[in-house]
Every structure is written in structure tokens, then in C-alpha cells.
Amino acid sequence: MGRTNPTFRDALRAIEDRWQEYRRALRRRDQPRFDQLFAYACEHADASGLLNHQNPLLPALLSIDLEQESRLDDHEKRLEDLENELESLRDLQDQKCDSDE
């Protein structure tokens, strides 16, 4: 019987294990952020595994970038919605002021 190749998830766990000293040296407030980055990489493990890249850190980093890009898009959309709502409130206030005159 031959050996089976490790999965991308196995490789990702090994990378995370190698970075544990770095994680421990981080400020306490940054440790959950570090953990979140690996959670982002795990969310794309299926796609990363299909790539079968020689260096599993590269697809992990791209996966992290994809998740952060998604978060930026969400924040930009939320900001745009809030700005539109604020503009609508200003318009209503201006109309009220005009009708009071």
C-alpha cells in the first residue's frame, strides 16, 4: 500500500502549528485576529486543495485576502447605505425647514 498525500487542511494545520510561537509573542488583543486569519483560510480549503500548490501558504494567503476583500465590500456597502440614509434625512429636514418658512 502506498502513502496518502496530506490534505490541504492537514497542511494548513501544520502551518498554523509552525506559527504558534509567533502567535504567543503577539499582543493578547492580536491573537484572536491571528486565529481569524486561519479561519478564513479554512473557509476556502476545498478550493485551495484542488489547486494542489507546492507551497500551501500561498493559497492560504489568497484565501485570507478573498475573505478580507469580502469584508471590505460589506463595509463599503454598509457605509454607502448609511450615507444614503443620512442624505435622505437631510433632505427631509430641508423640506421641513422650507415648509416652515
Secondary structure, DSSP 4 states (H G I P E B T S, - for coil): -PPPPPPHHHHHHHHHHHTHHHHHHS-TTTHHHHHHHHHHHHHTHHHHHHHT-SSTHHHHHHHHHHHHHHHHHHHHHHHHHHHHHHHHHHHHHHHHHHHH-
